[in-house]
Amino acid sequence: MAILNRLRGWEGLLLVILIAIVTMNVLRSPYYLGIGNIVNLFQLSIEKIVLALIMTLIIINGEIDLSVASVMGLAACILAWLFSIGVPFPVAILAALLCGLAAGLFNGFWIAYVGLPSLAVTLAGLIGYRGIARIFIEDRAIGGFPEWFNTLGQQPLVGPITIAIIIFAILFIGTAIVLHGSALGRLVYVIGNNAQAARYSGVRVKLVKLTLFAASGLIAALAGILYTARLGSVRGDMATGFELDIITMVLLGGVSIFGGSGNILGVGLSILVILNLRNGMGLANITGNTQTSVIGALLILSVLVPNLAQTIRSKWIGRET
């Protein structure tokens, strides 16, 4: 019943848009509904949609993390650099994950305990972490990773499904449980609505924010490892610009940029809309720059339309009263 109620609002509009996009894609290409294309649709953006899940929690909490793609690139570069100097590959993977966790804790400390704006802190992280990544890799491309690692990232694990898609499915279910069925999820909403009131109510606001940013760094590092396995090589500029798609997926899903509202159903539908839109444009041979422009326009609309609708609704209610 709760899902049906949500489909009467923003989520219902997203579902209509998704059906329209799928219909156009089906009419445009006979290959669209093929199993290979459907799997490819997810696989080519799997790192972005993994990061969109943790970004959902952070934005609902009233914050933002612009550094996720840079942390992703940094973790991948550290993995590649350690492997290139002879460190055992499992140890390099662990180091990459710990690097992401450390970056998230570093961001969270300045935001939660020092009180700096997350926009400023993570924007600095976006630049700084990317710079550190380039120090390790410079202008080189490092590859030649163990065969099992490349196979794991590029070949199906169960039927046509890759391990990255399985990880995303697990994280999606986990995020839904945390956000809508746990004490932590309730605290995320409460703090996003009014952090000051939550603090006065005894909520450990600082710890919740630190936890979310630590999780963001760790999942960004995981995404970097998945990206490395999928591509088979690492460069210092990998994942540049991923922030645009990730934030668009969250905001288009109905999550308020001001925090305090949103749900995983909307974000899931938004992910499907953007993936199918990109896939359809790719099948129509639309260039990458044009695709990016379309996603940028969606980002603007995802911020403007809900706020405009809220303003109109408020004025209408005001007239009635």
N, C-alpha and C positions, 0 to 999 in steps of 0.2 A: 504493500500500500504506500509506503514512504517513497519508493522508487517511482510509482505512478504519479504521486503528487509532484515530485521533482520534474517529471517529464512535461508537466503543464507550464513550466517556467522556462528559464534559459536553457536547461538541458534538453527540453523538447525542441527548441529552436535548433540546437546543435544537431539533434537527431534528424530533423528535416533537412538541414544543410548536408549532412553526411549522406543521406539517401539520394539527394540530388546529385552530389559529386560522384557517387558510385554509379548511378544511372548513366551519367554523361560518359564516365570512363568505360563502362560496358559497351555503350553505343560506339565509342571512338575506337576501341581496340578489341579484337577477338581474344587476345592473350591476357586481358586484364584479370579474369577470374581463374586463371590457371594457378595451380598450387605453387608452382615455382615463383610466380610474380607476387602472390600474397605473402609468401615467406620472405621474399626479397624486399617487399614493402617495409616490413618490420626490421629486417636485418640491416638495411642500409642506414637506419636512423636509431638503432637499438641503444646506443650510448646516450643519445639525447633524451629518449623517453625514460630511460633509467633515472637520469638526473632530474627529469621533470617531476618525478614522484617526491623526492626529498625537497625540491624547490616549492612544491605545493604546501608542505608543512611550514616551511620558513616564511612564505608570504602570508599565509593565514595567521602566523604568529606576529605579523606586523613588521617583518624584516625582509631583506633581499640579499641574495648572494650572487654578485656579478663575477666572482672569481672561479666558479665551478669549472669552466672550460680550461682555464689556466692551470688549476690544480690537476685536472685530468691530464693535460699535456706534461706538466712537471713530473707526475708519477710515472708516466710512460717513459720520459727521458731518463729518469733515475733508474728505472728497470733496465733500459737499453744500455746505459753507461756502465752499470754494475756488471751486466753480462759481458760487455766488451772488455772489461779488465779482469775477467776470469772468476768472478763471484758465482757460486752455484746458483742455478736459475731459480729454484724454490726460495732461496734466501733473498734473491733480487726481487721476487714478487712480494715477499713479506715486507721488505724495506720500502717498496713503492706504496704499499697499503699504509704503512706507518707514517710515511711522508705525507700522504693525504690526510691522515688523522691529525698529525701535528699542525698542518696548515689550517685545518678546520678549528682546532683548539686555539690557535693563534688568533684567527679571526674572531672567534667567540669570546676570547678574553677581552679584547679591546672593545667589543660591542656590549657584552653583558656586564663586565666588571668595571671598565673604565667609563662606559657610557657614550662612546663615540657612535655616530650614525653608521648603520650597516652599509648604506650606499657609499659613503666615503671610504670605509675600511676595505670593503670588498672590491671597490674600484682600484684602490691602491694595490690590492692583492692581484687583481687581474693583470696589472702591469708588472708588478714585482715577481710573481711566480713565473710568468712567461719569460722574464729576463733571466731568472735562475736556470730555467730549463735550457735556455740558449747557451748559458755558460757551460753546462754539461755536454751538450751536443754540438754547439757552434753551428756551422753550416752543413754538417754531415748528415747522412742518412744511415742509421744503424739497423741491420737486419741479421739474417742468419740464425734466427732463434731455433730452439729445439723443434724437431718435426712434430712431436706430440702437441706442442703449444699451438703451432700454426694450424694443425689439423683440428684441434679443439675449437679454434676460432672461426674456421672457414668451412668445416664439413658438418653435415647434420649429425645429431647425436641420437635422436629418437624419431624415426621416420624422416620427414623433411625438416624437422625442428632442430635448430642449433642450441648449444648450451646457453648462449646469450639470451635467446628468447625465453628459455626456461627460467633463467635468473630473473628476467623482467617480470614474468608471470608470478613468481614467488614474491618478489618485492612489491608488486601491485597489490596482491592479497594482503601481505604484511602491512603495507601502508594503510589500506582500507580498515584493517582491524585496529591499528594504532590510532588512526584519526577518528574513527566513528565508534569504537568499542572499547576504549581504554581511558584510564585516568589521565595519562599523558596527553591524549588527544583532546580531552576536555580542557586541560590547562592551556594547550596551544590556542584554542578558540578564545578562552577567557583573557589571556594575555594580549592576543591580537585585538580584542575589543577595547580593552582598557588596561594597559600594563600597570598604571599607577593604582587603580582600584584593586587589581589582582595582588599587588604588593602589600597593600594595606590589609588585604584579607588573609594574609599569611602564606600566599603562594610563593614558592622559591623561583621567582622570575629569572634571576640570573642563571641558576642551574639549568632551567628548561632551555633558555636561549643557548647556553654553552653546549648542551647536549645536542641540540638541533644542528648547530654549526659543525660540531665534531662529526656528527653523522653525515653531514653534507660533504665534508672533506674526505671521509672514508669512502663514501659511495662514488665520489668523483674519481678517486684513485682506482676503484674497481672498474669504473667506466673506461679509464685510461688503459688498464690492462686488457679489457675486452677489445678496445679499439686497436691496440697493438697486435693482439692475436688475429684480428680480422684483416688488418692490412699487411702484417708480416714485416713491417719496418717502422722506424720512428724518426721523425724530424722535429726540430725545435718549435716549428709553427703549427704542429698538429692540433686540431680541434679549435683553431682560431675562428671566432665568430659564432660558435655554437650557442652562446648566451642568447642570441636573438630568438632562435627556434625554441629553446627551452622555456624562456620566460613567456613567449607567445602561447605555447601549449597550456601553461598554467593560467594565464589571464583570460585567454579565450574560453577556458573551461569554467569561467564564472567566478574565479577566485578574486576577491577584491584586492586591488593594489594597496589599499589602506589597512588590510588585515581584518581578521575577525569573522570572515565568511568565505564559503566555498566548500566543495565536496569532491571526493575522488571520482564519483560518477561523471560529473561535468568534465573533469580533467581527462578521464578515459575517453570520452566522446570527442573532446578537443584533439587529443592525440590521433584518433582515427581520422578526423577531418583533415588535419594537416598532413598526415602520412599519405592519405588517399589523394589529396590535392597535389602534393609534390609528385606522387607516382603518376597521376594523370598528366601533369605538365611534362614529365619526363617522357612518357609514351607519345606525347604530342610534339616531342623534339623542341620544347621551349627551353631556352638557355638558362643556365644556373643563375646568372645575374637577374633575369626577369623573375625567376622563382623566388629569389631573395627579396626582391621588391614587393612581391605579392605577400610574402610572410610578414614583411615590415608593415604593410598596409593593414594586415590582420591584427598586428600588435597594437597599432593605433586604434583600430575599431574596437578591439577587446577592452581597451581602457575607456574610450569615449562612450560607447553604446550603453553599457550597464549604468554608468554614472548619469547619462542623459535620461535613461529610463527612470532612475531613482528620483531625479529632479522633477520630472513630469508627474510621477506618481505622488510625490510629496505635495506639489502644487494642487493636484486634483483633489487629494484628501483634504488639503487646507480649504479649498473652496466649498467642499461638502459640509465641513464643520463650521 
